[in-house]
Amino acid sequence: MAKKTIMLCCAAGMSTSLLVTKMQKAAEAEGKDAEIFAVPAAEADSQLEAKEINCVLLGPQVRYMEADFKKKLDGKNIPVAVINMQAYGMMQGDKVIQQAYELMGE
């Protein structure tokens, strides 16, 4: 299975960075090769230009941006979803990595 790049977007990138660490641990435990990183929503566009991203997950606090992201990524074959609020609140990296892989059809 090819390496997957998962981008998390939130308001400032702070709370999500802890979740990134937990997701990386969960991915490693499951033998998944994934690059996971978090950016503030304001930097999302430049990251999408610079990297080949397979999946975008939005923090619950920026769920209002979901439609914009879907419009922006339409035709690029990059799925977008809002992170499950309970998994986000409890920082369940395993649940969020599972959500990402399901989005990518894995």
C-alpha positions as CSV (number, residue, x, y, z in Angstrom):
1,M,0.0,0.0,0.0
2,A,1.3,3.4,-1.0
3,K,2.1,6.1,1.6
4,K,-0.8,8.3,2.3
5,T,-0.6,12.0,3.2
6,I,-3.3,13.2,5.5
7,M,-3.8,16.9,6.2
8,L,-5.7,18.1,9.3
9,C,-7.0,21.7,9.3
10,C,-8.2,23.6,12.3
11,A,-8.4,27.2,13.4
12,A,-4.8,27.6,14.6
13,G,-3.2,24.2,14.3
14,M,-2.6,23.8,18.1
15,S,-5.2,21.3,19.4
16,T,-4.8,19.3,16.2
17,S,-1.1,18.8,16.6
18,L,-1.7,16.6,19.6
19,L,-4.1,14.5,17.6
20,V,-1.5,14.2,14.8
21,T,0.9,12.6,17.3
22,K,-1.8,10.1,18.4
23,M,-2.8,9.4,14.8
24,Q,0.8,8.7,13.8
25,K,1.1,6.2,16.7
26,A,-2.1,4.5,15.7
27,A,-1.0,4.3,12.0
28,E,2.3,2.8,13.0
29,A,0.6,0.3,15.3
30,E,-1.6,-0.8,12.3
31,G,1.3,-0.9,9.9
32,K,0.1,2.0,7.8
33,D,2.5,4.3,6.1
34,A,1.1,7.7,6.5
35,E,2.4,11.3,6.7
36,I,0.0,13.2,8.9
37,F,0.3,16.9,9.6
38,A,-1.8,19.8,10.9
39,V,-2.1,23.3,9.5
40,P,-4.1,26.4,10.4
41,A,-7.0,26.8,7.9
42,A,-5.3,29.9,6.5
43,E,-2.3,27.8,5.3
44,A,-4.3,25.0,3.8
45,D,-4.2,26.3,0.2
46,S,-0.5,26.6,0.1
47,Q,-0.1,23.1,1.5
48,L,-2.5,21.7,-1.1
49,E,-0.4,23.4,-3.8
50,A,2.9,22.2,-2.4
51,K,2.1,18.5,-1.5
52,E,0.3,15.6,-2.9
53,I,-2.4,15.2,-0.3
54,N,-4.7,12.1,-0.2
55,C,-7.2,13.3,2.4
56,V,-8.2,16.4,4.3
57,L,-9.8,16.3,7.7
58,L,-11.3,19.4,9.3
59,G,-11.3,20.0,13.0
60,P,-14.9,20.3,14.4
61,Q,-14.3,24.0,15.1
62,V,-13.9,24.7,11.3
63,R,-16.7,22.5,10.1
64,Y,-18.3,25.6,8.5
65,M,-15.4,25.4,5.9
66,E,-16.3,21.9,4.7
67,A,-18.4,23.1,1.7
68,D,-15.6,25.5,0.6
69,F,-13.0,22.7,0.8
70,K,-15.2,20.3,-1.1
71,K,-15.7,22.9,-3.9
72,K,-12.0,23.6,-4.0
73,L,-11.0,20.0,-4.2
74,D,-13.8,18.8,-6.5
75,G,-12.2,17.0,-9.4
76,K,-8.9,16.5,-7.6
77,N,-10.0,13.3,-6.0
78,I,-9.1,14.4,-2.5
79,P,-11.9,13.5,0.0
80,V,-12.8,16.0,2.8
81,A,-14.6,15.4,6.0
82,V,-15.1,16.9,9.5
83,I,-13.3,14.8,12.2
84,N,-15.8,12.9,14.3
85,M,-16.4,15.3,17.2
86,Q,-16.3,12.7,19.9
87,A,-13.0,11.2,18.6
88,Y,-11.6,14.7,18.3
89,G,-12.6,15.7,21.8
90,M,-11.2,12.5,23.3
91,M,-8.1,12.7,21.0
92,Q,-8.7,9.1,19.7
93,G,-6.0,8.9,17.1
94,D,-7.0,5.4,16.1
95,K,-10.6,6.4,15.4
96,V,-9.5,9.4,13.3
97,I,-7.0,7.4,11.3
98,Q,-9.7,4.9,10.6
99,Q,-12.0,7.7,9.5
100,A,-9.3,9.0,7.1
101,Y,-8.6,5.6,5.6
102,E,-12.4,4.9,5.1
103,L,-12.6,8.3,3.3
104,M,-9.8,7.2,1.0
105,G,-11.6,3.9,0.3
106,E,-8.9,1.8,2.0
